[in-house]
Amino acid sequence: MTAAEPLVPRYGEASLSDLVPSVLAALGLPGFANPLGIESLPGVCVLVVDGLGWELVRGHRDSAPFLAAASDRGRSLTAGFPSTTSASLASLGTGLPPGQHGLVGYTFALPGLDRPINSLHWVPYGFGPTEDLRERLVPEEVQPEPTVLERAAAAGTEITLVGPAAHADSGLTRAILRGGRYAPADSLEELVLAVGAAFAERRTSVYAYHPFLDTYGHVKGVGSYEWLAHLEQVDGAVSSIAERLPFGFALVVTADHGMLNIPEEGRLDVADAPALLEGVRLLGGEARARHVYAWPGAERDVFASWRETLGDRYWVRTRDEAVDAGWFGPKVLDRVRPRIGDVVAAAHDPIGVFQREVDPLQASLVGHHGSLTQVEQLVPFLLIRPEG
């Protein structure tokens, strides 16, 4: 791969959508493929640390010695496109690429909405009236494919979910992680205790999620004092969970994406490049992975404008080109295709396209992700199986 080529996710071979099915196959559950080749396990905890990219683990050994040592024995997976939380967690929760589960970005267009949906919070995106969309856009209908938790339950295994209390009945959880038993844990300390309690109850399958490394990366930046301090705490929590594993059980550590910092000079606002909004009906996605929805008949002009304005700083593709290149997976369902922008733009330089008047918070953040670069795409696949 040269610097000018996107890292297309390795769906079906080494991507996040392959991880949980492989784990459940290793537990002996029928109906799950095991493309990652995980050996037989009596029990497992899958821990997802938001924002813990492979290159970030490998590059910060002093702050994360336990994780770094595990990475010496582990390997990386590709997140999927876009490399963002809702899309990646959906791939983990359904065992499917974005082209099939349909959560194709942080924000994306859905019929009946005049603004994109914010898929993390299940509300309309950006400035305007705030509305809980769970009744109008029922999560189980927006993402109707069976989750891996539902499939595991049908095979006789209930998976315990550990994560922030506020996520228990969220639209995103209902869409992608329905079918398990939820155990709230808002801090790393609570997460470690909740995982230990699940194993003490003789439960063999735990899926745990911790969001706050990503938060520090967004607000303070990757490599900042605050981010490094929290990475050190995450490292300690991972070690503590490993110590609490029942005999023979494994801890699998992964993430939803990596992250990089965008300098001030890399923040391009559409107000300063009005050509980027000519013919545009909606702007979705996020700064480094944009879905651009054109007014009917304006698609070609919008594509030409984005390619000319962004030059070689972004990979700019039409919807059909991105789909044919496999960005969203080997298959894109008919119900999913309209959610993808008429134009899809993925950054490879340290740059982002922002829309401050719609989302001033995003434009103020330091750390970002979403694209097809190595630092954003590669996430850890660490299989930790203590002896004794």
Buried (B, 14 or more C-beta within 10 A) or exposed (E): EEEEEBBBBBBEEBBBBBBBBBBBBBBEBEEBEBBBEBEEBEBBBBBBBBBBBBBBBBBBBEBBBBBBBBBEEBEBBBBBBBBBBBBBBBBBBBBBBBBBBBBBBBBBBBEEBEBBBBBBBBBBBBEEEEBEBBEEBBBEEBBEBBBBBBBBBEBEBEBBBBBBEEBBEBBBBBBBBBBBBBBBBBEBEBBBBBBBBBBEEEBBBBBBBBBBBBBBBBBBBBBBEEBBEBBBBBBBBBBBBBEBBEEEBBBBBBBBBBBBBBEEEBBBBBEEBEBBBBBBBBBBBBBBBBBBBBBEEBBEBBBBBBBEBBEEBBBBBBBEBBBEBBBBBEEBBEEBBBBBBBBBBBBBBBBBBBBBEBBEEBBEBBBBBBBBBBBBBBBBBBBBBEEE
